[in-house]
Protein backbone atom coordinates (compact mmCIF):
# COMPACT_ATOMS: atom_id res chain seq x y z
CA UNK A 1 0.00 0.00 0.00
CA UNK A 2 2.92 2.37 0.75
CA UNK A 3 4.34 1.92 -2.76
CA UNK A 4 0.87 2.54 -4.21
CA UNK A 5 0.52 5.81 -2.27
CA UNK A 6 4.07 6.88 -3.19
CA UNK A 7 3.30 6.32 -6.85
CA UNK A 8 0.15 8.43 -6.61
CA UNK A 9 2.11 11.21 -4.90
CA UNK A 10 4.75 11.15 -7.64
CA UNK A 11 2.08 11.37 -10.34
CA UNK A 12 0.33 14.30 -8.63
CA UNK A 13 3.64 16.07 -8.11
CA UNK A 14 4.35 15.84 -11.82
CA UNK A 15 0.83 17.09 -12.59
CA UNK A 16 1.51 20.14 -10.44
CA UNK A 17 4.85 20.79 -12.17
CA UNK A 18 3.77 20.21 -15.78
CA UNK A 19 0.02 20.78 -15.83
CA UNK A 20 -0.46 17.34 -17.39
CA UNK A 21 -3.62 15.30 -16.85
CA UNK A 22 -3.37 12.34 -14.47
CA UNK A 23 -3.02 9.64 -17.13
CA UNK A 24 -0.50 11.66 -19.14
CA UNK A 25 1.60 12.22 -16.01
CA UNK A 26 1.41 8.51 -15.15
CA UNK A 27 2.54 7.45 -18.64
CA UNK A 28 5.39 9.96 -18.60
CA UNK A 29 6.65 8.68 -15.25
CA UNK A 30 6.45 5.10 -16.45
CA UNK A 31 8.40 6.03 -19.59
CA UNK A 32 11.11 7.74 -17.56
CA UNK A 33 11.47 4.72 -15.31
CA UNK A 34 11.60 2.39 -18.31
CA UNK A 35 14.51 4.37 -19.78
CA UNK A 36 16.67 3.57 -16.74
CA UNK A 37 15.29 0.06 -16.21
CA UNK A 38 17.45 -2.99 -16.71
CA UNK A 39 17.07 -4.63 -20.11
CA UNK A 40 16.04 -8.28 -20.39
CA UNK A 41 18.69 -10.63 -21.77
CA UNK A 42 16.08 -13.15 -22.99
CA UNK A 43 12.33 -13.55 -23.29
CA UNK A 44 11.09 -14.09 -19.75
CA UNK A 45 7.98 -15.00 -17.80
CA UNK A 46 6.77 -15.69 -14.32
CA UNK A 47 3.64 -17.69 -13.51
CA UNK A 48 2.70 -17.59 -9.85
CA UNK A 49 0.05 -18.11 -7.22
CA UNK A 50 -0.46 -14.80 -5.44
CA UNK A 51 -2.56 -13.41 -2.63
CA UNK A 52 -4.06 -9.94 -2.95
CA UNK A 53 -3.13 -7.45 -0.23
CA UNK A 54 -6.06 -5.17 -1.06
CA UNK A 55 -9.29 -5.18 -3.06
CA UNK A 56 -8.66 -5.01 -6.81
CA UNK A 57 -10.95 -4.63 -9.81
CA UNK A 58 -9.73 -5.92 -13.16
CA UNK A 59 -11.19 -5.50 -16.61
CA UNK A 60 -10.51 -5.91 -20.31
CA UNK A 61 -11.79 -4.07 -23.39
CA UNK A 62 -13.16 -7.42 -24.56
CA UNK A 63 -14.99 -8.37 -21.35
CA UNK A 64 -18.40 -6.82 -20.65
CA UNK A 65 -18.09 -6.43 -16.88
CA UNK A 66 -15.06 -5.85 -14.65
CA UNK A 67 -14.15 -8.47 -12.06
CA UNK A 68 -13.78 -7.54 -8.41
CA UNK A 69 -11.30 -9.49 -6.28
CA UNK A 70 -11.31 -9.26 -2.49
CA UNK A 71 -8.21 -8.69 -0.38
CA UNK A 72 -6.86 -12.09 0.62
CA UNK A 73 -8.08 -13.79 -2.56
CA UNK A 74 -5.71 -16.27 -4.20
CA UNK A 75 -5.16 -15.86 -7.96
CA UNK A 76 -2.85 -17.32 -10.58
CA UNK A 77 -1.16 -14.48 -12.45
CA UNK A 78 1.51 -13.84 -15.08
CA UNK A 79 4.38 -11.46 -15.68
CA UNK A 80 6.09 -11.53 -19.08
CA UNK A 81 8.64 -9.59 -21.07
CA UNK A 82 10.69 -9.68 -24.26
CA UNK A 83 14.40 -9.83 -24.85
CA UNK A 84 16.17 -6.45 -25.25
CA UNK A 85 13.24 -4.59 -23.66
CA UNK A 86 13.14 -2.99 -20.20
CA UNK A 87 12.25 -5.41 -17.41
CA UNK A 88 8.86 -4.25 -16.14
CA UNK A 89 7.57 -5.95 -13.00
CA UNK A 90 5.15 -3.20 -11.96
CA UNK A 91 2.06 -5.21 -12.89
CA UNK A 92 0.66 -8.72 -13.30
CA UNK A 93 -1.85 -10.03 -15.82
CA UNK A 94 -4.72 -12.45 -15.23
CA UNK A 95 -4.24 -14.24 -18.56
CA UNK A 96 -1.85 -14.58 -21.50
CA UNK A 97 -4.83 -14.22 -23.86
CA UNK A 98 -4.94 -10.55 -24.83
CA UNK A 99 -8.72 -10.74 -25.25
CA UNK A 100 -9.17 -11.81 -21.61
CA UNK A 101 -6.22 -10.06 -20.00
CA UNK A 102 -6.82 -7.98 -16.88
CA UNK A 103 -4.10 -6.04 -15.07
CA UNK A 104 -3.23 -6.03 -11.38
CA UNK A 105 -0.58 -3.68 -9.93
CA UNK A 106 2.39 -5.42 -8.32
CA UNK A 107 1.94 -3.44 -5.10
CA UNK A 108 -1.40 -5.24 -4.57
CA UNK A 109 0.18 -8.69 -4.84
CA UNK A 110 1.99 -10.98 -2.42
CA UNK A 111 3.68 -13.86 -4.25
CA UNK A 112 2.85 -17.11 -2.48
CA UNK A 113 4.17 -19.76 -4.85
CA UNK A 114 6.00 -19.51 -8.19
CA UNK A 115 4.61 -22.13 -10.57
CA UNK A 116 6.96 -21.60 -13.51
CA UNK A 117 9.64 -19.06 -14.25
CA UNK A 118 12.20 -18.09 -16.86
CA UNK A 119 14.28 -15.23 -15.37
CA UNK A 120 15.10 -12.23 -17.59
CA UNK A 121 18.82 -12.38 -16.77
CA UNK A 122 21.11 -15.09 -18.12
CA UNK A 123 22.99 -15.17 -14.82
CA UNK A 124 19.81 -16.37 -13.08
CA UNK A 125 19.38 -20.05 -13.97
CA UNK A 126 15.89 -21.49 -14.39
CA UNK A 127 14.99 -24.06 -11.75
CA UNK A 128 14.33 -27.54 -13.22
CA UNK A 129 10.60 -28.03 -13.67
CA UNK A 130 10.61 -31.39 -11.89
CA UNK A 131 12.14 -29.78 -8.78
CA UNK A 132 9.55 -27.02 -8.73
CA UNK A 133 6.71 -29.49 -9.23
CA UNK A 134 8.01 -31.76 -6.46
CA UNK A 135 8.04 -28.83 -4.03
CA UNK A 136 4.54 -27.82 -5.07
CA UNK A 137 3.33 -31.40 -4.58
CA UNK A 138 4.73 -31.55 -1.04
CA UNK A 139 2.87 -28.34 -0.23
CA UNK A 140 -0.33 -29.60 -1.84
CA UNK A 141 -0.21 -32.76 0.27
CA UNK A 142 0.51 -30.72 3.39
CA UNK A 143 -2.56 -28.58 2.63
CA UNK A 144 -4.80 -31.63 2.23
CA UNK A 145 -3.51 -33.12 5.49
CA UNK A 146 -3.81 -29.75 7.25
CA UNK A 147 -7.47 -29.40 6.21
CA UNK A 148 -8.24 -33.04 7.10
CA UNK A 149 -6.91 -32.51 10.61
CA UNK A 150 -8.62 -29.16 11.15
CA UNK A 151 -11.94 -29.55 12.93
CA UNK A 152 -12.96 -26.04 11.83
CA UNK A 153 -12.39 -26.74 8.11
CA UNK A 154 -15.61 -26.55 6.12
CA UNK A 155 -16.56 -28.48 3.01
CA UNK A 156 -15.66 -25.45 0.91
CA UNK A 157 -12.21 -25.38 2.55
CA UNK A 158 -11.67 -29.00 1.53
CA UNK A 159 -12.76 -28.19 -2.02
CA UNK A 160 -10.08 -25.50 -2.23
CA UNK A 161 -7.23 -27.75 -1.10
CA UNK A 162 -8.30 -30.58 -3.41
CA UNK A 163 -8.65 -28.14 -6.31
CA UNK A 164 -5.13 -26.94 -5.56
CA UNK A 165 -3.74 -30.48 -5.48
CA UNK A 166 -5.59 -31.22 -8.71
CA UNK A 167 -3.82 -28.26 -10.33
CA UNK A 168 -0.39 -29.68 -9.45
CA UNK A 169 -1.39 -33.10 -10.82
CA UNK A 170 -2.51 -31.47 -14.06
CA UNK A 171 0.81 -29.66 -14.43
CA UNK A 172 2.75 -32.90 -13.84
CA UNK A 173 0.58 -34.68 -16.41
CA UNK A 174 1.16 -31.87 -18.91
CA UNK A 175 4.93 -32.09 -18.48
CA UNK A 176 5.02 -35.88 -18.91
CA UNK A 177 2.92 -35.73 -22.09
CA UNK A 178 4.57 -32.62 -23.53
CA UNK A 179 8.11 -33.94 -23.16
CA UNK A 180 7.29 -37.24 -24.79
CA UNK A 181 5.25 -35.78 -27.65
CA UNK A 182 8.08 -33.39 -28.34
CA UNK A 183 10.46 -36.28 -28.87
CA UNK A 184 12.03 -35.98 -25.43
CA UNK A 185 12.01 -38.30 -22.47
CA UNK A 186 10.60 -37.23 -19.08
CA UNK A 187 13.27 -36.96 -16.39
CA UNK A 188 13.44 -39.82 -13.85
CA UNK A 189 12.51 -37.35 -11.09
CA UNK A 190 9.35 -36.35 -12.98
CA UNK A 191 8.38 -40.00 -13.54
CA UNK A 192 8.82 -40.80 -9.84
CA UNK A 193 6.75 -37.76 -8.89
CA UNK A 194 3.95 -38.89 -11.22
CA UNK A 195 4.09 -42.33 -9.55
CA UNK A 196 3.84 -40.72 -6.09
CA UNK A 197 0.77 -38.79 -7.20
CA UNK A 198 -0.99 -41.91 -8.45
CA UNK A 199 -0.30 -43.79 -5.22
CA UNK A 200 -1.26 -40.93 -2.91
CA UNK A 201 -4.41 -39.69 -4.65
CA UNK A 202 -6.12 -42.74 -6.13
CA UNK A 203 -7.01 -44.75 -3.05
CA UNK A 204 -9.80 -47.25 -2.40
CA UNK A 205 -13.02 -45.37 -1.68
CA UNK A 206 -11.48 -41.91 -2.07
CA UNK A 207 -14.30 -39.41 -1.91
CA UNK A 208 -16.81 -42.22 -1.64
CA UNK A 209 -16.15 -43.53 -5.16
CA UNK A 210 -14.86 -46.87 -6.45
CA UNK A 211 -11.72 -46.00 -8.42
CA UNK A 212 -9.68 -48.40 -10.54
CA UNK A 213 -6.88 -48.57 -8.00
CA UNK A 214 -5.24 -51.66 -9.51
CA UNK A 215 -4.69 -49.98 -12.89
CA UNK A 216 -3.31 -46.78 -11.38
CA UNK A 217 -0.97 -48.75 -9.09
CA UNK A 218 0.24 -50.73 -12.11
CA UNK A 219 0.87 -47.47 -13.99
CA UNK A 220 2.79 -46.11 -10.99
CA UNK A 221 4.97 -49.24 -10.92
CA UNK A 222 5.70 -48.83 -14.64
CA UNK A 223 6.70 -45.21 -14.10
CA UNK A 224 9.14 -46.20 -11.35
CA UNK A 225 10.60 -48.89 -13.59
CA UNK A 226 11.10 -46.35 -16.38
CA UNK A 227 12.74 -43.94 -13.94
CA UNK A 228 15.13 -46.62 -12.71
CA UNK A 229 16.12 -47.72 -16.25
CA UNK A 230 16.61 -44.64 -18.47
CA UNK A 231 17.74 -46.90 -21.33
CA UNK A 232 14.19 -48.12 -21.98
CA UNK A 233 12.76 -46.53 -25.10
CA UNK A 234 10.85 -47.27 -28.28
CA UNK A 235 7.18 -48.16 -28.85
CA UNK A 236 6.95 -49.77 -25.43
CA UNK A 237 7.84 -46.43 -23.84
CA UNK A 238 5.03 -44.72 -25.74
CA UNK A 239 2.45 -47.26 -24.56
CA UNK A 240 3.60 -47.02 -20.94
CA UNK A 241 3.50 -43.23 -20.91
CA UNK A 242 0.07 -43.31 -22.54
CA UNK A 243 -1.11 -45.55 -19.69
CA UNK A 244 0.42 -43.11 -17.20
CA UNK A 245 -1.44 -40.23 -18.87
CA UNK A 246 -4.73 -42.14 -18.49
CA UNK A 247 -3.98 -42.96 -14.85
CA UNK A 248 -3.15 -39.33 -14.05
CA UNK A 249 -6.53 -38.37 -15.52
CA UNK A 250 -8.12 -40.67 -12.93
CA UNK A 251 -6.18 -38.82 -10.21
CA UNK A 252 -7.57 -35.55 -11.56
CA UNK A 253 -11.09 -36.94 -11.34
CA UNK A 254 -10.56 -38.16 -7.76
CA UNK A 255 -9.72 -34.65 -6.56
CA UNK A 256 -12.20 -32.96 -8.88
CA UNK A 257 -15.17 -34.92 -7.54
CA UNK A 258 -14.78 -33.20 -4.16
CA UNK A 259 -15.79 -29.92 -5.79
CA UNK A 260 -18.44 -31.48 -8.00
CA UNK A 261 -20.19 -33.04 -5.01
CA UNK A 262 -19.95 -29.83 -2.94
CA UNK A 263 -21.74 -27.65 -5.53
CA UNK A 264 -20.41 -24.42 -4.06
CA UNK A 265 -22.08 -21.15 -4.92
CA UNK A 266 -20.02 -18.14 -6.07
CA UNK A 267 -20.17 -16.45 -2.65
CA UNK A 268 -19.10 -19.62 -0.81
CA UNK A 269 -16.19 -20.13 -3.20
CA UNK A 270 -15.12 -16.49 -2.88
CA UNK A 271 -14.99 -16.73 0.91
CA UNK A 272 -13.23 -20.11 0.81
CA UNK A 273 -10.62 -18.72 -1.55
CA UNK A 274 -9.62 -16.09 1.01
CA UNK A 275 -9.32 -18.74 3.74
CA UNK A 276 -7.31 -20.94 1.40
CA UNK A 277 -4.83 -18.11 0.86
CA UNK A 278 -4.20 -17.91 4.61
CA UNK A 279 -3.88 -21.71 4.83
CA UNK A 280 -1.39 -21.86 1.95
CA UNK A 281 0.69 -19.02 3.39
CA UNK A 282 0.78 -20.80 6.77
CA UNK A 283 2.05 -24.03 5.17
CA UNK A 284 4.77 -22.16 3.27
CA UNK A 285 5.80 -20.23 6.42
CA UNK A 286 6.10 -23.54 8.31
CA UNK A 287 8.16 -25.00 5.47
CA UNK A 288 10.53 -22.03 5.47
CA UNK A 289 10.87 -22.13 9.27
CA UNK A 290 11.71 -25.84 9.17
CA UNK A 291 14.32 -25.18 6.49
CA UNK A 292 15.86 -22.39 8.55
CA UNK A 293 16.03 -24.59 11.65
CA UNK A 294 17.28 -27.62 9.78
C-alpha positions in Angstrom: 0.0 0.0 0.0 2.9 2.4 0.7 4.3 1.9 -2.8 0.9 2.5 -4.2 0.5 5.8 -2.3 4.1 6.9 -3.2 3.3 6.3 -6.8 0.1 8.4 -6.6 2.1 11.2 -4.9 4.7 11.2 -7.6 2.1 11.4 -10.3 0.3 14.3 -8.6 3.6 16.1 -8.1 4.3 15.8 -11.8 0.8 17.1 -12.6 1.5 20.1 -10.4 4.8 20.8 -12.2 3.8 20.2 -15.8 0.0 20.8 -15.8 -0.5 17.3 -17.4 -3.6 15.3 -16.8 -3.4 12.3 -14.5 -3.0 9.6 -17.1 -0.5 11.7 -19.1 1.6 12.2 -16.0 1.4 8.5 -15.1 2.5 7.5 -18.6 5.4 10.0 -18.6 6.7 8.7 -15.3 6.4 5.1 -16.5 8.4 6.0 -19.6 11.1 7.7 -17.6 11.5 4.7 -15.3 11.6 2.4 -18.3 14.5 4.4 -19.8 16.7 3.6 -16.7 15.3 0.1 -16.2 17.4 -3.0 -16.7 17.1 -4.6 -20.1 16.0 -8.3 -20.4 18.7 -10.6 -21.8 16.1 -13.1 -23.0 12.3 -13.5 -23.3 11.1 -14.1 -19.8 8.0 -15.0 -17.8 6.8 -15.7 -14.3 3.6 -17.7 -13.5 2.7 -17.6 -9.8 0.0 -18.1 -7.2 -0.5 -14.8 -5.4 -2.6 -13.4 -2.6 -4.1 -9.9 -2.9 -3.1 -7.5 -0.2 -6.1 -5.2 -1.1 -9.3 -5.2 -3.1 -8.7 -5.0 -6.8 -11.0 -4.6 -9.8 -9.7 -5.9 -13.2 -11.2 -5.5 -16.6 -10.5 -5.9 -20.3 -11.8 -4.1 -23.4 -13.2 -7.4 -24.6 -15.0 -8.4 -21.3 -18.4 -6.8 -20.6 -18.1 -6.4 -16.9 -15.1 -5.8 -14.6 -14.2 -8.5 -12.1 -13.8 -7.5 -8.4 -11.3 -9.5 -6.3 -11.3 -9.3 -2.5 -8.2 -8.7 -0.4 -6.9 -12.1 0.6 -8.1 -13.8 -2.6 -5.7 -16.3 -4.2 -5.2 -15.9 -8.0 -2.8 -17.3 -10.6 -1.2 -14.5 -12.5 1.5 -13.8 -15.1 4.4 -11.5 -15.7 6.1 -11.5 -19.1 8.6 -9.6 -21.1 10.7 -9.7 -24.3 14.4 -9.8 -24.8 16.2 -6.4 -25.2 13.2 -4.6 -23.7 13.1 -3.0 -20.2 12.2 -5.4 -17.4 8.9 -4.3 -16.1 7.6 -6.0 -13.0 5.1 -3.2 -12.0 2.1 -5.2 -12.9 0.7 -8.7 -13.3 -1.9 -10.0 -15.8 -4.7 -12.4 -15.2 -4.2 -14.2 -18.6 -1.8 -14.6 -21.5 -4.8 -14.2 -23.9 -4.9 -10.6 -24.8 -8.7 -10.7 -25.2 -9.2 -11.8 -21.6 -6.2 -10.1 -20.0 -6.8 -8.0 -16.9 -4.1 -6.0 -15.1 -3.2 -6.0 -11.4 -0.6 -3.7 -9.9 2.4 -5.4 -8.3 1.9 -3.4 -5.1 -1.4 -5.2 -4.6 0.2 -8.7 -4.8 2.0 -11.0 -2.4 3.7 -13.9 -4.3 2.8 -17.1 -2.5 4.2 -19.8 -4.8 6.0 -19.5 -8.2 4.6 -22.1 -10.6 7.0 -21.6 -13.5 9.6 -19.1 -14.2 12.2 -18.1 -16.9 14.3 -15.2 -15.4 15.1 -12.2 -17.6 18.8 -12.4 -16.8 21.1 -15.1 -18.1 23.0 -15.2 -14.8 19.8 -16.4 -13.1 19.4 -20.1 -14.0 15.9 -21.5 -14.4 15.0 -24.1 -11.7 14.3 -27.5 -13.2 10.6 -28.0 -13.7 10.6 -31.4 -11.9 12.1 -29.8 -8.8 9.6 -27.0 -8.7 6.7 -29.5 -9.2 8.0 -31.8 -6.5 8.0 -28.8 -4.0 4.5 -27.8 -5.1 3.3 -31.4 -4.6 4.7 -31.5 -1.0 2.9 -28.3 -0.2 -0.3 -29.6 -1.8 -0.2 -32.8 0.3 0.5 -30.7 3.4 -2.6 -28.6 2.6 -4.8 -31.6 2.2 -3.5 -33.1 5.5 -3.8 -29.8 7.3 -7.5 -29.4 6.2 -8.2 -33.0 7.1 -6.9 -32.5 10.6 -8.6 -29.2 11.1 -11.9 -29.6 12.9 -13.0 -26.0 11.8 -12.4 -26.7 8.1 -15.6 -26.6 6.1 -16.6 -28.5 3.0 -15.7 -25.4 0.9 -12.2 -25.4 2.5 -11.7 -29.0 1.5 -12.8 -28.2 -2.0 -10.1 -25.5 -2.2 -7.2 -27.7 -1.1 -8.3 -30.6 -3.4 -8.6 -28.1 -6.3 -5.1 -26.9 -5.6 -3.7 -30.5 -5.5 -5.6 -31.2 -8.7 -3.8 -28.3 -10.3 -0.4 -29.7 -9.5 -1.4 -33.1 -10.8 -2.5 -31.5 -14.1 0.8 -29.7 -14.4 2.7 -32.9 -13.8 0.6 -34.7 -16.4 1.2 -31.9 -18.9 4.9 -32.1 -18.5 5.0 -35.9 -18.9 2.9 -35.7 -22.1 4.6 -32.6 -23.5 8.1 -33.9 -23.2 7.3 -37.2 -24.8 5.2 -35.8 -27.7 8.1 -33.4 -28.3 10.5 -36.3 -28.9 12.0 -36.0 -25.4 12.0 -38.3 -22.5 10.6 -37.2 -19.1 13.3 -37.0 -16.4 13.4 -39.8 -13.9 12.5 -37.4 -11.1 9.4 -36.4 -13.0 8.4 -40.0 -13.5 8.8 -40.8 -9.8 6.7 -37.8 -8.9 3.9 -38.9 -11.2 4.1 -42.3 -9.6 3.8 -40.7 -6.1 0.8 -38.8 -7.2 -1.0 -41.9 -8.4 -0.3 -43.8 -5.2 -1.3 -40.9 -2.9 -4.4 -39.7 -4.7 -6.1 -42.7 -6.1 -7.0 -44.8 -3.1 -9.8 -47.3 -2.4 -13.0 -45.4 -1.7 -11.5 -41.9 -2.1 -14.3 -39.4 -1.9 -16.8 -42.2 -1.6 -16.1 -43.5 -5.2 -14.9 -46.9 -6.4 -11.7 -46.0 -8.4 -9.7 -48.4 -10.5 -6.9 -48.6 -8.0 -5.2 -51.7 -9.5 -4.7 -50.0 -12.9 -3.3 -46.8 -11.4 -1.0 -48.8 -9.1 0.2 -50.7 -12.1 0.9 -47.5 -14.0 2.8 -46.1 -11.0 5.0 -49.2 -10.9 5.7 -48.8 -14.6 6.7 -45.2 -14.1 9.1 -46.2 -11.3 10.6 -48.9 -13.6 11.1 -46.4 -16.4 12.7 -43.9 -13.9 15.1 -46.6 -12.7 16.1 -47.7 -16.2 16.6 -44.6 -18.5 17.7 -46.9 -21.3 14.2 -48.1 -22.0 12.8 -46.5 -25.1 10.9 -47.3 -28.3 7.2 -48.2 -28.9 7.0 -49.8 -25.4 7.8 -46.4 -23.8 5.0 -44.7 -25.7 2.5 -47.3 -24.6 3.6 -47.0 -20.9 3.5 -43.2 -20.9 0.1 -43.3 -22.5 -1.1 -45.5 -19.7 0.4 -43.1 -17.2 -1.4 -40.2 -18.9 -4.7 -42.1 -18.5 -4.0 -43.0 -14.8 -3.2 -39.3 -14.0 -6.5 -38.4 -15.5 -8.1 -40.7 -12.9 -6.2 -38.8 -10.2 -7.6 -35.5 -11.6 -11.1 -36.9 -11.3 -10.6 -38.2 -7.8 -9.7 -34.6 -6.6 -12.2 -33.0 -8.9 -15.2 -34.9 -7.5 -14.8 -33.2 -4.2 -15.8 -29.9 -5.8 -18.4 -31.5 -8.0 -20.2 -33.0 -5.0 -19.9 -29.8 -2.9 -21.7 -27.6 -5.5 -20.4 -24.4 -4.1 -22.1 -21.2 -4.9 -20.0 -18.1 -6.1 -20.2 -16.5 -2.6 -19.1 -19.6 -0.8 -16.2 -20.1 -3.2 -15.1 -16.5 -2.9 -15.0 -16.7 0.9 -13.2 -20.1 0.8 -10.6 -18.7 -1.6 -9.6 -16.1 1.0 -9.3 -18.7 3.7 -7.3 -20.9 1.4 -4.8 -18.1 0.9 -4.2 -17.9 4.6 -3.9 -21.7 4.8 -1.4 -21.9 1.9 0.7 -19.0 3.4 0.8 -20.8 6.8 2.0 -24.0 5.2 4.8 -22.2 3.3 5.8 -20.2 6.4 6.1 -23.5 8.3 8.2 -25.0 5.5 10.5 -22.0 5.5 10.9 -22.1 9.3 11.7 -25.8 9.2 14.3 -25.2 6.5 15.9 -22.4 8.5 16.0 -24.6 11.7 17.3 -27.6 9.8 
